[in-house]
Amino acid sequence: MSFQEIVVAILGSSLIASILGNWVVQFYRVRTNIKQRVRSQMEERFFNMLTLIKAFRESTIDPEGIDKFYDAYRQIWLYAPDDTIRSLNNFFRGIGAKKPEITDAGRTAAEMVLGMRKAYYGKTKLKPEDFLVITPRKN
């Protein structure tokens, strides 16, 4: 192998490595940014729920705070692990929430939410009936 062939091989390898290296770095940067964004959204929703939990105290029931808590519950469906959703459902049942009758429209809505969750969160063992349809209180 001549000196020129060696130089061409080294330069060619360097060019390929610089292109592939940049692509790999970009791929992991995008992936990391998505995970950070999801974590940030989940943290914000959890913080809201922890702050709003006081709305359920018997001595100071706050209907507006409860409605905001329910809104956060519906939003957290995209971000939270299955066990977190189940524990929230248990909380609602523990405070006396009744499992609503599931109509065809309600089931379709729950399937839509589950589809969005799968697209956003990925694998899940939750079922449409795990999405509790809790409606805001009328003032």
C-alpha positions in Angstrom: 0.0 0.0 0.0 1.4 3.4 -1.0 1.6 6.5 1.2 -1.2 8.1 -0.9 -3.6 5.2 -0.4 -3.0 5.2 3.3 -3.7 9.0 3.5 -6.9 8.6 1.4 -8.0 5.7 3.7 -7.4 7.7 6.8 -9.1 10.8 5.4 -12.1 8.8 4.2 -12.4 7.1 7.6 -12.2 10.4 9.3 -14.9 11.9 7.1 -17.2 8.9 7.7 -16.6 9.0 11.4 -17.3 12.7 11.6 -20.6 12.4 9.8 -21.7 9.3 11.7 -20.5 10.7 15.0 -22.5 13.9 14.5 -25.6 11.9 13.7 -25.2 9.7 16.7 -24.8 12.7 19.0 -27.9 14.4 17.5 -29.9 11.2 17.9 -29.1 10.9 21.7 -29.5 14.7 22.2 -33.1 14.5 20.8 -33.9 11.4 22.7 -32.6 13.0 26.0 -34.6 16.2 25.3 -37.8 14.2 24.9 -37.2 12.4 28.1 -36.4 15.6 30.0 -39.6 17.2 28.6 -41.7 14.3 29.7 -40.1 14.3 33.1 -40.7 18.0 33.4 -44.4 17.7 32.4 -44.9 14.8 34.9 -43.1 16.7 37.7 -45.4 19.8 37.0 -48.6 17.7 37.1 -47.4 15.8 40.3 -46.6 19.0 42.0 -50.0 20.4 41.1 -51.7 17.3 42.4 -49.8 17.4 45.7 -50.6 21.0 46.2 -54.3 20.5 45.4 -54.8 17.4 47.6 -55.7 19.8 50.4 -58.9 20.6 48.5 -60.3 17.2 49.6 -60.1 17.9 53.4 -63.5 17.6 54.9 -63.1 20.8 57.0 -62.3 22.9 54.0 -63.7 21.3 50.8 -62.6 23.4 47.8 -64.7 22.5 44.7 -62.5 24.6 42.4 -59.3 22.9 43.8 -60.9 19.5 43.3 -61.8 20.3 39.7 -58.2 21.3 39.1 -57.0 18.1 40.7 -59.3 16.1 38.3 -57.9 18.1 35.4 -54.4 17.2 36.5 -55.5 13.5 36.8 -56.7 13.5 33.2 -53.4 15.2 32.0 -51.2 12.9 34.0 -52.5 9.9 32.0 -50.0 10.7 29.3 -47.0 10.8 31.5 -47.4 8.7 34.7 -46.5 5.0 35.1 -49.3 2.5 35.3 -48.9 2.0 39.1 -49.3 5.8 39.6 -52.6 5.8 37.7 -53.9 2.8 39.7 -53.0 4.5 43.0 -54.8 7.7 41.9 -57.8 5.6 41.0 -57.6 3.9 44.4 -57.5 7.4 46.0 -60.6 8.4 44.2 -62.4 5.3 45.2 -61.2 5.8 48.8 -62.8 9.2 49.0 -66.1 7.9 47.7 -65.9 8.3 44.0 -68.3 5.9 42.3 -67.2 4.0 39.2 -69.3 5.6 36.5 -71.4 3.6 34.2 -69.6 3.3 30.9 -71.6 4.4 28.0 -70.6 3.7 24.4 -69.4 7.3 24.1 -67.5 7.0 27.4 -65.8 3.8 26.3 -64.8 5.3 23.0 -63.4 8.4 24.8 -61.5 6.1 27.2 -60.1 4.1 24.2 -59.0 7.3 22.6 -57.2 8.4 25.7 -55.6 5.0 26.0 -54.5 5.2 22.4 -52.9 8.7 23.1 -51.2 7.2 26.1 -49.7 4.3 24.2 -48.5 6.7 21.4 -46.9 9.0 24.0 -45.9 6.8 26.9 -45.4 3.5 25.1 -46.2 0.2 26.7 -49.0 0.1 29.2 -51.1 -2.6 30.9 -53.9 -0.1 31.6 -57.3 -0.7 30.0 -60.0 1.8 28.9 -62.0 1.1 32.1 -59.0 2.3 34.1 -59.6 5.9 32.8 -62.0 7.3 35.3 -64.2 9.9 33.7 -64.6 12.4 36.5 -66.6 15.5 35.6 -66.1 18.9 37.2 -68.6 19.9 39.8 -71.4 22.3 39.0 -71.1 25.6 41.0 
